[in-house]
Amino acid sequence: MQMCQSVNSILNSYVKKLKIMPPRIHYRVKSFNSIIEKIFRKQETEGTIVDPFVRFSDIAGVEIVCFFTKDAKLLRGEIEKGSDFFLIKKPDKKGDIFSYKATHYDVTLKKNRTSLIEYKNLEGIKCEIQVKTITDEAWQKLQHRLYYKSEEYKNFDNKTKKLIEDTFTTASANLSSIDKLFGRIRNKYFREK
């Protein structure tokens, strides 16, 4: 939990520096049951997982939900500068407009942070940071519930599955258009950015 709180504090300092509309920042540590479930699920395809804390980077997670695409881009820029975070795995930038658009970073704190007394015991601890917009989050919550982890979806015939997948693809494209429209509104409020 301390890693999440520390990452949250650093991200909030970025928000103040950038002078963007404060996003919703939420953090969590995976529950024991969730970690065990993930171990069993991953072992089916990857073989024995000896140390989940080394293998998984999302046991501690911080999610940033921005109101605007530009704000998310500015926050990603701060994270990627690498002044506070070491990027274990850089995000895949496929840019597929018909899918989930959040950016996921696997990070640890850099030495300039862990040399400070308040961060000393966090050296080497992994955290996943997700940066997304409110429209990304809406799409992801529905997709996660109705498709990704859906028991009901597994029981549908192939035609119904295809219809659901196509609908999510169309929704993603429409949400991209909505993000652009919200960007116009943002430009009226924040002309200097």
N, C-alpha and C positions, 0 to 999 in steps of 0.2 A: 504494500500500500504506500510506503514511503517513496518508492520510485515513482509511482503515479502522481503523488502529490508534488514531487519535485519537478517532474516534467510539466505538470499543469502550471506550476509557478513560472517556469521559464517561458512557456507558451503565452501566458498572460502578459509577461513583460514584452514579448514580441507584439502583441495586440496593441499595447499602449504606445510602443515605439512607432508602429505603422499608422496609428490613429484611424483604425478601421472600426466599423460597427462591431461591438463585442459579440463574438460568436458564442454558441453554447459549447462549453467544454465539459465533457463527462469522462470519468475514468473508472476503471474497475480492475479487479484481480479475478482471474478465472476461479470458479469454485473447484473444490477437490473433485467432485463428481464430473464436472465438465472436463477437467484435465484427464481423468481416467478414461472417460468416453473417447476423447481425442486420441489417447494412446492406443486404445483398441482399434479405432477406425484407421489410424495411420499404419499400424502394424500389419493390417491386412494387405497393404500395398507396398510397404517399405521394409518389412521385417522387424525384428526386435528393436525396440527403442529403450536404450539403457538409461539415459538421463534426460527426462523430458525438459528440464530447465536449460539444458544445453541445446537440445533439438528444437524446441519451440520458442519463438520470440514474442508470442502474443499472450503469455500468461499474465503479464501486466499490460494494460492497454489504455490509451488516451484517445478519445474521439473528439475532433473539432468540427462543429457544424456551422459553416459560415452562411450568411444571408446571400452573399453575392459571389459569383465566379471569380471576379477580380480580387476580392478579399482572400479567397482560398489560394489564388495564385501568389499573392504577396506573402502569405504565411508559408507556403511551400518554399518560396525563395529564401526566407529566413532560416528555415530548417536545413535547406540544402547548402547554405553558406558554410555550415559545419563549424560555427564558432562555439557551440555548446554541445552538439551531438555528433557522435561518430556514426555514420550510416553503415550498418552491417551489410545491408542489402539495399541497393538503390532500387527505387520503384520502376516497374516495367511501364514504359511510356508508349504503349501501342496506339493510343488515341482512338480506339474503336468507339464511334459515336453511338453505337447501338447496345452498349452494355453499361455496367456499373462503373462510375467515373471517379470514385474516391481514390485518393492516393494513399498507399500504405507504406510507412517507413519502419524498418526494424533498426532500432538505435540502442546505443549505450551512451552514457555521459562521457564527455571528453575529460582529459586530465586537468584542464583548467577549472573544471567543476569539482571533480573528485579529489582534488588537492585541498579543497575547502572543507572545513570540519563538518559542516552540515550535510555534505554529500559524500564524505569519506567512505562510509559503509555501503555505498551504492556502486562502487567500482565493478564493472563487468556485468552488471545486472541489465538484462534486455528488457526493452519495452517496445510495443508497437504503437505508432502514432498514425491515426487515420485522419486525413483532411478531406472534407467534402462540403457540398452545399446542401441547403435544406431540400432541394429537389432530388439530389443524389440520395439523401437519406430516405425520402419517401419511397423512391423506387426500390432501394435496397431492403427496406423493412418489408415491403410487400413481396418482393422476389424471394427473400429469405424464408418468409412464412409460407408462401404458396407454391414455391418451386424447390429451392435449394434444400430445405430440411422438411419437406412436406411428405407425410405418410400418404395423404390422399393422392398427391400427384403420382406417386409410384404405382397406384392402382388404375390409373387412367389408361385407355387404349392409346396407340401411337398417334391417331388422328387428333385426339383431344390434347395430347401432350404438345403436338406441333402447333395447334391453335394457341395454346397458352404461351409457348415460346415466342411465337410471332407477335402476340399481343404485347409481351414484355419488350420486344424489340421496337415496336411502334411507339410504345409509351416512352421509351428511352429517347427516341428521336424527338418526340413532342416536348419532353422535359428540357432537352437542349435548347429548343426554341424559347421556352419559358425563361430559362436562365439568361438568354440574350436580352429578352424584354426587361427582365429585372435589372440587367446591367444598364439599360438606358435610364431607369429610375435612379440607380446608384449614381450615375454621372451627374444628375441634377443636384444631388445632395452633397457629393464629394467632388467638386470640380477640379481640385488641386491634384488629384491622384490619377 
